[in-house]
Amino acid sequence: MKRGLLFILGIFLLISAQAQTAEKSVKKIDVWGSGEIEITPDEIYFSISIREYKNKNTKVTLEALEDQLKKAIRNAGIPLENLTIANIYGFNLERKKRQNPEFMARKQFLLKLASLEKINDILSQVEDEGIESVTISSYTHSKMDEYRKQVRIMAMKAAKEKADYMLGAIGATSNAVLTVEEVNQGTPYYAPAAYANLAIKAMDTAVEAATPEFRKIKVRAEVRVSFSIQ
């Protein structure tokens, strides 16, 4: 019994040694490949903050400003589902209003648009003094997953092309893929510099600020691939 176990152990060690030797003898080439495309965002999120104010002796309420904003969005052909509440400043607004008639309530919304084109029309239908600020919160593309796949394919093809022309210089060719490692996953999205700190308190400023072309998104992928050499 003891001899049998030793025999089996010996065969196992022999097979392991042969496998390690075979692995070391595989000729391979490691190359990097990358792919990159630029796309125009079709989902832009605007942070719109409205605030009550006094017009002479009459207070323009938060409800009136919100109704103006929603009506402007409907007039622009945008579904109201694209407008969500991001924040309400102040706890228990009704109580604060009773305690302090001069208290001015504020509310922040997030509005999703496909481009910059309609933002001016929407904001122009809301009282200027009621708009406290407008900023671009974030942006992306509705088909981002498809673009990520596209650049990954581009990166793999670039790695294969690189391996082939490098090996071709010495009369060799690449064969099977041994390993693939994606070294750059995902693309960070930052608000473009022209809008990162956009604060709008007057409509004439808003119209001028929203005219530049929107910065494009760079979608990039990088891979490291090992090919066997034949």
Phi and psi in degrees as GROMACS dihedral restraints (atoms count N, CA, C in turn):
[ dihedral_restraints ]
;  ai    aj    ak    al  type     phi  dphi    fc
    3     4     5     6     1   -65.6    20    10
    4     5     6     7     1   -39.8    20    10
    6     7     8     9     1   -64.2    20    10
    7     8     9    10     1   -37.9    20    10
    9    10    11    12     1   -62.7    20    10
   10    11    12    13     1   -42.6    20    10
   12    13    14    15     1   -64.9    20    10
   13    14    15    16     1   -39.8    20    10
   15    16    17    18     1   -65.3    20    10
   16    17    18    19     1   -38.1    20    10
   18    19    20    21     1   -63.4    20    10
   19    20    21    22     1   -45.8    20    10
   21    22    23    24     1   -63.2    20    10
   22    23    24    25     1   -41.7    20    10
   24    25    26    27     1   -62.7    20    10
   25    26    27    28     1   -38.8    20    10
   27    28    29    30     1   -64.7    20    10
   28    29    30    31     1   -41.3    20    10
   30    31    32    33     1   -64.2    20    10
   31    32    33    34     1   -41.5    20    10
   33    34    35    36     1   -61.3    20    10
   34    35    36    37     1   -45.4    20    10
   36    37    38    39     1   -64.3    20    10
   37    38    39    40     1   -36.9    20    10
   39    40    41    42     1   -65.5    20    10
   40    41    42    43     1   -44.4    20    10
   42    43    44    45     1   -64.0    20    10
   43    44    45    46     1   -42.2    20    10
   45    46    47    48     1   -61.8    20    10
   46    47    48    49     1   -41.9    20    10
   48    49    50    51     1   -65.0    20    10
   49    50    51    52     1   -40.7    20    10
   51    52    53    54     1   -65.7    20    10
   52    53    54    55     1   -39.8    20    10
   54    55    56    57     1   -64.5    20    10
   55    56    57    58     1   -41.5    20    10
   57    58    59    60     1   -66.1    20    10
   58    59    60    61     1   -37.6    20    10
   60    61    62    63     1   -65.9    20    10
   61    62    63    64     1   -41.7    20    10
   63    64    65    66     1   -64.6    20    10
   64    65    66    67     1   -39.0    20    10
   66    67    68    69     1   -65.4    20    10
   67    68    69    70     1   -39.7    20    10
   69    70    71    72     1   -68.4    20    10
   70    71    72    73     1   -26.3    20    10
   72    73    74    75     1   -84.9    20    10
   73    74    75    76     1    -8.7    20    10
   75    76    77    78     1   -70.3    20    10
   76    77    78    79     1   123.4    20    10
   78    79    80    81     1   -84.8    20    10
   79    80    81    82     1   130.8    20    10
   81    82    83    84     1  -143.1    20    10
   82    83    84    85     1   164.9    20    10
   84    85    86    87     1  -131.9    20    10
   85    86    87    88     1   133.1    20    10
   87    88    89    90     1  -105.2    20    10
   88    89    90    91     1   125.5    20    10
   90    91    92    93     1  -134.6    20    10
   91    92    93    94     1   158.0    20    10
   93    94    95    96     1  -107.0    20    10
   94    95    96    97     1   143.7    20    10
   96    97    98    99     1  -135.6    20    10
   97    98    99   100     1   148.8    20    10
   99   100   101   102     1  -140.0    20    10
  100   101   102   103     1   156.1    20    10
  102   103   104   105     1  -141.8    20    10
  103   104   105   106     1   142.4    20    10
  105   106   107   108     1  -149.9    20    10
  106   107   108   109     1   138.4    20    10
  108   109   110   111     1  -138.1    20    10
  109   110   111   112     1   158.5    20    10
  111   112   113   114     1  -114.5    20    10
  112   113   114   115     1   133.1    20    10
  114   115   116   117     1  -130.2    20    10
  115   116   117   118     1   153.0    20    10
  117   118   119   120     1   -90.2    20    10
  118   119   120   121     1   126.9    20    10
  120   121   122   123     1   -59.0    20    10
  121   122   123   124     1   143.9    20    10
  123   124   125   126     1  -122.6    20    10
  124   125   126   127     1    10.2    20    10
  126   127   128   129     1  -135.2    20    10
  127   128   129   130     1   102.2    20    10
  129   130   131   132     1  -114.9    20    10
  130   131   132   133     1   126.6    20    10
  132   133   134   135     1  -104.8    20    10
  133   134   135   136     1   115.6    20    10
  135   136   137   138     1   -98.4    20    10
  136   137   138   139     1   130.8    20    10
  138   139   140   141     1   -94.3    20    10
  139   140   141   142     1   115.3    20    10
  141   142   143   144     1  -116.3    20    10
  142   143   144   145     1   119.9    20    10
  144   145   146   147     1  -109.3    20    10
  145   146   147   148     1   125.5    20    10
  147   148   149   150     1  -113.6    20    10
  148   149   150   151     1   152.7    20    10
  150   151   152   153     1  -145.8    20    10
  151   152   153   154     1   138.2    20    10
  153   154   155   156     1   -62.2    20    10
  154   155   156   157     1   152.8    20    10
  156   157   158   159     1  -153.5    20    10
  157   158   159   160     1   167.5    20    10
  159   160   161   162     1  -103.4    20    10
  160   161   162   163     1   127.0    20    10
  162   163   164   165     1  -103.8    20    10
  163   164   165   166     1    96.5    20    10
  165   166   167   168     1    62.7    20    10
  166   167   168   169     1  -111.7    20    10
  168   169   170   171     1  -104.8    20    10
  169   170   171   172     1     3.0    20    10
  171   172   173   174     1  -105.6    20    10
  172   173   174   175     1   129.2    20    10
  174   175   176   177     1   -84.4    20    10
  175   176   177   178     1   128.8    20    10
  177   178   179   180     1   -87.6    20    10
  178   179   180   181     1   112.9    20    10
  180   181   182   183     1   -78.0    20    10
  181   182   183   184     1   162.9    20    10
  183   184   185   186     1   -63.3    20    10
  184   185   186   187     1   -37.1    20    10
  186   187   188   189     1   -63.4    20    10
  187   188   189   190     1   -40.9    20    10
  189   190   191   192     1   -65.2    20    10
  190   191   192   193     1   -42.6    20    10
  192   193   194   195     1   -66.0    20    10
  193   194   195   196     1   -39.2    20    10
  195   196   197   198     1   -65.6    20    10
  196   197   198   199     1   -40.0    20    10
  198   199   200   201     1   -62.1    20    10
  199   200   201   202     1   -40.8    20    10
  201   202   203   204     1   -61.1    20    10
  202   203   204   205     1   -43.5    20    10
  204   205   206   207     1   -64.6    20    10
  205   206   207   208     1   -45.0    20    10
  207   208   209   210     1   -66.0    20    10
  208   209   210   211     1   -40.2    20    10
  210   211   212   213     1   -63.5    20    10
  211   212   213   214     1   -40.8    20    10
  213   214   215   216     1   -63.7    20    10
  214   215   216   217     1   -37.4    20    10
  216   217   218   219     1   -66.9    20    10
  217   218   219   220     1   -43.0    20    10
  219   220   221   222     1   -63.6    20    10
  220   221   222   223     1   -42.2    20    10
  222   223   224   225     1   -61.7    20    10
  223   224   225   226     1   -29.4    20    10
  225   226   227   228     1   -82.7    20    10
  226   227   228   229     1    -0.6    20    10
  228   229   230   231     1    79.1    20    10
  229   230   231   232     1    20.3    20    10
  231   232   233   234     1   -99.8    20    10
  232   233   234   235     1   130.6    20    10
  234   235   236   237     1   -65.7    20    10
  235   236   237   238     1   142.8    20    10
  237   238   239   240     1   -65.2    20    10
  238   239   240   241     1   -17.3    20    10
  240   241   242   243     1   -62.5    20    10
  241   242   243   244     1   -20.7    20    10
  243   244   245   246     1   -77.1    20    10
  244   245   246   247     1    -8.3    20    10
  246   247   248   249     1  -107.0    20    10
  247   248   249   250     1   121.2    20    10
  249   250   251   252     1  -128.5    20    10
  250   251   252   253     1   155.9    20    10
  252   253   254   255     1   -82.7    20    10
  253   254   255   256     1   126.1    20    10
  255   256   257   258     1   -96.3    20    10
  256   257   258   259     1   -35.4    20    10
  258   259   260   261     1  -167.0    20    10
  259   260   261   262     1   148.9    20    10
  261   262   263   264     1  -122.6    20    10
  262   263   264   265     1   119.8    20    10
  264   265   266   267     1   -85.4    20    10
  265   266   267   268     1   119.9    20    10
  267   268   269   270     1   106.5    20    10
  268   269   270   271     1   133.5    20    10
  270   271   272   273     1   -92.4    20    10
  271   272   273   274     1   135.4    20    10
  273   274   275   276     1    56.6    20    10
  274   275   276   277     1    70.6    20    10
  276   277   278   279     1   -61.1    20    10
  277   278   279   280     1   -42.0    20    10
  279   280   281   282     1   -61.9    20    10
  280   281   282   283     1   -39.5    20    10
  282   283   284   285     1   -65.5    20    10
  283   284   285   286     1   -42.2    20    10
  285   286   287   288     1   -64.5    20    10
  286   287   288   289     1   -37.2    20    10
  288   289   290   291     1   -66.1    20    10
  289   290   291   292     1   -37.8    20    10
  291   292   293   294     1   -67.7    20    10
  292   293   294   295     1   -39.8    20    10
  294   295   296   297     1   -73.1    20    10
  295   296   297   298     1   -32.4    20    10
  297   298   299   300     1  -138.7    20    10
  298   299   300   301     1   100.3    20    10
  300   301   302   303     1   -60.4    20    10
  301   302   303   304     1   -21.5    20    10
  303   304   305   306     1   -84.8    20    10
  304   305   306   307     1    -4.5    20    10
  306   307   308   309     1   -64.4    20    10
  307   308   309   310     1   131.5    20    10
  309   310   311   312     1  -112.8    20    10
  310   311   312   313     1   113.9    20    10
  312   313   314   315     1   -76.7    20    10
  313   314   315   316     1   152.6    20    10
  315   316   317   318     1  -131.0    20    10
  316   317   318   319     1   151.7    20    10
  318   319   320   321     1  -146.8    20    10
  319   320   321   322     1   140.4    20    10
  321   322   323   324     1  -117.8    20    10
  322   323   324   325     1   133.1    20    10
  324   325   326   327     1  -118.2    20    10
  325   326   327   328     1   159.5    20    10
  327   328   329   330     1  -119.9    20    10
  328   329   330   331     1   120.9    20    10
  330   331   332   333     1  -116.9    20    10
  331   332   333   334     1   125.4    20    10
  333   334   335   336     1   -97.1    20    10
  334   335   336   337     1   123.6    20    10
  336   337   338   339     1  -126.4    20    10
  337   338   339   340     1   157.9    20    10
  339   340   341   342     1   -83.4    20    10
  340   341   342   343     1   -19.3    20    10
  342   343   344   345     1  -159.8    20    10
  343   344   345   346     1  -177.7    20    10
  345   346   347   348     1   -83.9    20    10
  346   347   348   349     1   -11.0    20    10
  348   349   350   351     1   -59.2    20    10
  349   350   351   352     1   -37.5    20    10
  351   352   353   354     1   -95.5    20    10
  352   353   354   355     1    -7.1    20    10
  354   355   356   357     1   -63.6    20    10
  355   356   357   358     1   -37.2    20    10
  357   358   359   360     1   -64.6    20    10
  358   359   360   361     1   -43.9    20    10
  360   361   362   363     1   -62.3    20    10
  361   362   363   364     1   -38.9    20    10
  363   364   365   366     1   -67.5    20    10
  364   365   366   367     1   -50.4    20    10
  366   367   368   369     1   -66.9    20    10
  367   368   369   370     1   -29.1    20    10
  369   370   371   372     1   -69.2    20    10
  370   371   372   373     1   -14.4    20    10
  372   373   374   375     1   -97.4    20    10
  373   374   375   376     1     6.0    20    10
  375   376   377   378     1  -112.7    20    10
  376   377   378   379     1   141.0    20    10
  378   379   380   381     1   -52.3    20    10
  379   380   381   382     1   129.5    20    10
  381   382   383   384     1   -53.3    20    10
  382   383   384   385     1   -48.4    20    10
  384   385   386   387     1   -69.8    20    10
  385   386   387   388     1   -17.1    20    10
  387   388   389   390     1   -82.8    20    10
  388   389   390   391     1   -13.7    20    10
  390   391   392   393     1   -91.8    20    10
  391   392   393   394     1   111.6    20    10
  393   394   395   396     1   -81.9    20    10
  394   395   396   397     1   -43.2    20    10
  396   397   398   399     1  -162.1    20    10
  397   398   399   400     1   155.2    20    10
  399   400   401   402     1  -137.9    20    10
  400   401   402   403     1   126.0    20    10
  402   403   404   405     1  -135.5    20    10
  403   404   405   406     1   157.2    20    10
  405   406   407   408     1   -88.9    20    10
  406   407   408   409     1   115.3    20    10
  408   409   410   411     1   -78.3    20    10
  409   410   411   412     1   -46.3    20    10
  411   412   413   414     1  -165.9    20    10
  412   413   414   415     1   172.7    20    10
  414   415   416   417     1  -157.7    20    10
  415   416   417   418     1   153.9    20    10
  417   418   419   420     1  -160.9    20    10
  418   419   420   421     1  -166.4    20    10
  420   421   422   423     1  -128.4    20    10
  421   422   423   424     1   141.2    20    10
  423   424   425   426     1   -66.4    20    10
  424   425   426   427     1   -20.9    20    10
  426   427   428   429     1  -111.5    20    10
  427   428   429   430     1    35.2    20    10
  429   430   431   432     1   -60.2    20    10
  430   431   432   433     1   -38.5    20    10
  432   433   434   435     1   -61.1    20    10
  433   434   435   436     1   -38.5    20    10
  435   436   437   438     1   -66.5    20    10
  436   437   438   439     1   -39.6    20    10
  438   439   440   441     1   -68.0    20    10
  439   440   441   442     1   -35.2    20    10
  441   442   443   444     1   -63.7    20    10
  442   443   444   445     1   -41.9    20    10
  444   445   446   447     1   -61.0    20    10
  445   446   447   448     1   -42.0    20    10
  447   448   449   450     1   -60.6    20    10
  448   449   450   451     1   -45.2    20    10
  450   451   452   453     1   -72.9    20    10
  451   452   453   454     1   -27.9    20    10
  453   454   455   456     1   -66.9    20    10
  454   455   456   457     1   -40.8    20    10
  456   457   458   459     1   -63.3    20    10
  457   458   459   460     1   -42.3    20    10
  459   460   461   462     1   -59.9    20    10
  460   461   462   463     1   -40.6    20    10
  462   463   464   465     1   -65.8    20    10
  463   464   465   466     1   -41.6    20    10
  465   466   467   468     1   -65.0    20    10
  466   467   468   469     1   -42.0    20    10
  468   469   470   471     1   -65.1    20    10
  469   470   471   472     1   -37.7    20    10
  471   472   473   474     1   -65.1    20    10
  472   473   474   475     1   -39.1    20    10
  474   475   476   477     1   -65.0    20    10
  475   476   477   478     1   -42.9    20    10
  477   478   479   480     1   -63.2    20    10
  478   479   480   481     1   -43.7    20    10
  480   481   482   483     1   -63.2    20    10
  481   482   483   484     1   -40.8    20    10
  483   484   485   486     1   -64.3    20    10
  484   485   486   487     1   -44.7    20    10
  486   487   488   489     1   -61.5    20    10
  487   488   489   490     1   -40.2    20    10
  489   490   491   492     1   -67.3    20    10
  490   491   492   493     1   -44.6    20    10
  492   493   494   495     1   -75.0    20    10
  493   494   495   496     1   -27.3    20    10
  495   496   497   498     1   -70.6    20    10
  496   497   498   499     1   -43.6    20    10
  498   499   500   501     1   -72.5    20    10
  499   500   501   502     1   -31.6    20    10
  501   502   503   504     1   -60.7    20    10
  502   503   504   505     1   -26.5    20    10
  504   505   506   507     1   -66.3    20    10
  505   506   507   508     1   -21.9    20    10
  507   508   509   510     1  -116.4    20    10
  508   509   510   511     1    16.2    20    10
  510   511   512   513     1    76.1    20    10
  511   512   513   514     1    21.9    20    10
  513   514   515   516     1  -116.2    20    10
  514   515   516   517     1   168.3    20    10
  516   517   518   519     1  -135.8    20    10
  517   518   519   520     1   156.4    20    10
  519   520   521   522     1   -82.1    20    10
  520   521   522   523     1   151.8    20    10
  522   523   524   525     1  -121.8    20    10
  523   524   525   526     1  -118.7    20    10
  525   526   527   528     1   -76.4    20    10
  526   527   528   529     1   153.1    20    10
  528   529   530   531     1   -81.5    20    10
  529   530   531   532     1   125.8    20    10
  531   532   533   534     1   -92.5    20    10
  532   533   534   535     1   -47.8    20    10
  534   535   536   537     1  -144.6    20    10
  535   536   537   538     1   152.5    20    10
  537   538   539   540     1  -135.9    20    10
  538   539   540   541     1   130.4    20    10
  540   541   542   543     1  -131.1    20    10
  541   542   543   544     1   124.7    20    10
  543   544   545   546     1   -87.0    20    10
  544   545   546   547     1   120.4    20    10
  546   547   548   549     1  -104.5    20    10
  547   548   549   550     1    -8.0    20    10
  549   550   551   552     1  -134.1    20    10
  550   551   552   553     1   104.0    20    10
  552   553   554   555     1  -111.9    20    10
  553   554   555   556     1   119.9    20    10
  555   556   557   558     1    85.2    20    10
  556   557   558   559     1   160.2    20    10
  558   559   560   561     1  -126.6    20    10
  559   560   561   562     1   125.1    20    10
  561   562   563   564     1   -72.8    20    10
  562   563   564   565     1   147.3    20    10
  564   565   566   567     1  -117.8    20    10
  565   566   567   568     1   124.5    20    10
  567   568   569   570     1  -121.8    20    10
  568   569   570   571     1   144.5    20    10
  570   571   572   573     1   -60.9    20    10
  571   572   573   574     1   137.1    20    10
  573   574   575   576     1   -61.6    20    10
  574   575   576   577     1   149.5    20    10
  576   577   578   579     1   -56.2    20    10
  577   578   579   580     1   -35.4    20    10
  579   580   581   582     1   -66.2    20    10
  580   581   582   583     1   -19.9    20    10
  582   583   584   585     1  -123.6    20    10
  583   584   585   586     1    -2.9    20    10
  585   586   587   588     1   -56.7    20    10
  586   587   588   589     1   -38.9    20    10
  588   589   590   591     1  -119.6    20    10
  589   590   591   592     1    34.5    20    10
  591   592   593   594     1   -69.6    20    10
  592   593   594   595     1   117.9    20    10
  594   595   596   597     1  -123.5    20    10
  595   596   597   598     1   119.4    20    10
  597   598   599   600     1  -114.5    20    10
  598   599   600   601     1   122.8    20    10
  600   601   602   603     1  -122.6    20    10
  601   602   603   604     1    -3.9    20    10
  603   604   605   606     1  -143.0    20    10
  604   605   606   607     1   141.5    20    10
  606   607   608   609     1   -67.1    20    10
  607   608   609   610     1   -31.0    20    10
  609   610   611   612     1   -64.2    20    10
  610   611   612   613     1   -35.0    20    10
  612   613   614   615     1   -67.3    20    10
  613   614   615   616     1   -40.1    20    10
  615   616   617   618     1   -62.8    20    10
  616   617   618   619     1   -43.0    20    10
  618   619   620   621     1   -63.6    20    10
  619   620   621   622     1   -41.6    20    10
  621   622   623   624     1   -71.9    20    10
  622   623   624   625     1   -34.3    20    10
  624   625   626   627     1   -74.8    20    10
  625   626   627   628     1   -25.2    20    10
  627   628   629   630     1   -95.9    20    10
  628   629   630   631     1     9.6    20    10
  630   631   632   633     1   -84.7    20    10
  631   632   633   634     1   -26.8    20    10
  633   634   635   636     1   -64.2    20    10
  634   635   636   637     1   157.0    20    10
  636   637   638   639     1   -69.4    20    10
  637   638   639   640     1   140.3    20    10
  639   640   641   642     1   -74.3    20    10
  640   641   642   643     1   140.1    20    10
  642   643   644   645     1   -64.6    20    10
  643   644   645   646     1   141.2    20    10
  645   646   647   648     1   -83.4    20    10
  646   647   648   649     1   158.8    20    10
  648   649   650   651     1   -94.1    20    10
  649   650   651   652     1   134.2    20    10
  651   652   653   654     1   -96.3    20    10
  652   653   654   655     1   121.9    20    10
  654   655   656   657     1  -108.8    20    10
  655   656   657   658     1   122.0    20    10
  657   658   659   660     1  -134.5    20    10
  658   659   660   661     1   146.8    20    10
  660   661   662   663     1  -137.5    20    10
  661   662   663   664     1   144.2    20    10
  663   664   665   666     1  -133.1    20    10
  664   665   666   667     1   137.9    20    10
  666   667   668   669     1  -133.5    20    10
  667   668   669   670     1   152.6    20    10
  669   670   671   672     1  -118.3    20    10
  670   671   672   673     1   122.4    20    10
  672   673   674   675     1  -124.5    20    10
  673   674   675   676     1   137.8    20    10
  675   676   677   678     1  -107.0    20    10
  676   677   678   679     1   124.0    20    10
  678   679   680   681     1  -111.5    20    10
  679   680   681   682     1   143.6    20    10
  681   682   683   684     1   -77.5    20    10
  682   683   684   685     1   154.4    20    10
  684   685   686   687     1  -109.0    20    10
  685   686   687   688     1   136.1    20    10
